Amino acid sequence: MALFAQALINGITDGVFLAMMALGITLVFGVARFPNVAHGDFLTVGAYGASTVSDCRHWAKQIDRAVNDSLDWRSRIRRYFTQWR
């Protein structure tokens, strides 16, 4: 049941995203009476930016964890005994 609920939410989210893209193109064409071919470029740049920010947050967590582990004296002692003995 939980899998079905998650799949339903993912499907609705994807559908809303596609509908927003289609509505944006429709509104631009309706107002300007000219198809704006740059609309897809803006969507691509936005998706790339979101992906980059998501990756940066992931790497920031990894770096923070590594720094905290290296500064924590208990983890240094534990690492010494597990790696070198």
C-alpha positions in Angstrom: 0.0 0.0 0.0 2.8 2.4 0.8 4.5 1.6 -2.5 1.2 2.4 -4.3 0.9 5.7 -2.4 4.4 6.7 -3.3 3.9 5.8 -6.9 0.7 7.8 -7.0 2.4 10.9 -5.5 5.3 10.6 -7.9 2.9 10.3 -10.8 0.9 13.4 -9.7 4.1 15.3 -9.3 5.4 14.4 -12.7 2.1 15.2 -14.3 2.0 18.6 -12.6 5.5 19.3 -13.9 4.6 18.4 -17.4 1.4 20.4 -17.2 3.3 23.5 -16.0 5.7 23.2 -19.0 2.7 22.9 -21.4 0.8 25.8 -19.8 3.9 28.0 -20.0 4.3 27.3 -23.7 0.6 27.8 -24.3 0.5 31.1 -22.4 3.5 32.5 -24.2 2.1 31.5 -27.6 -1.3 32.9 -26.7 0.0 36.3 -25.7 2.8 36.7 -28.3 1.2 34.8 -31.1 4.6 33.5 -31.8 6.1 30.2 -30.5 8.9 30.9 -28.1 11.5 28.3 -28.7 13.6 29.5 -25.7 11.0 28.2 -23.3 12.6 24.7 -23.4 16.0 26.3 -22.8 14.8 28.0 -19.6 13.4 24.7 -18.4 16.6 22.9 -19.1 18.7 25.5 -17.3 16.4 25.4 -14.3 16.6 21.6 -14.2 20.4 21.7 -14.5 20.6 24.3 -11.7 18.4 22.3 -9.4 20.5 19.2 -10.1 23.7 21.1 -9.3 22.3 22.5 -6.1 21.2 19.1 -5.0 24.7 17.7 -5.8 26.3 20.5 -3.9 24.2 19.8 -0.8 25.2 16.2 -1.0 28.9 16.9 -1.2 28.6 19.5 1.5 27.2 16.9 3.9 29.9 14.4 2.9 32.7 17.0 3.5 31.1 18.1 6.8 30.9 14.5 8.0 34.6 13.8 7.0 35.8 16.9 8.8 33.8 16.2 11.9 35.0 12.6 12.0 38.6 13.6 11.6 38.4 16.2 14.4 36.6 13.9 16.8 39.2 12.3 19.0 37.1 9.2 19.7 36.8 8.4 16.0 40.5 8.9 15.5 41.2 6.4 18.3 38.6 4.0 16.9 40.1 4.4 13.4 43.6 3.7 14.7 42.6 0.5 16.4 40.4 -0.8 13.5 42.8 0.1 10.7 46.2 -0.5 12.2 45.7 -3.3 14.5 
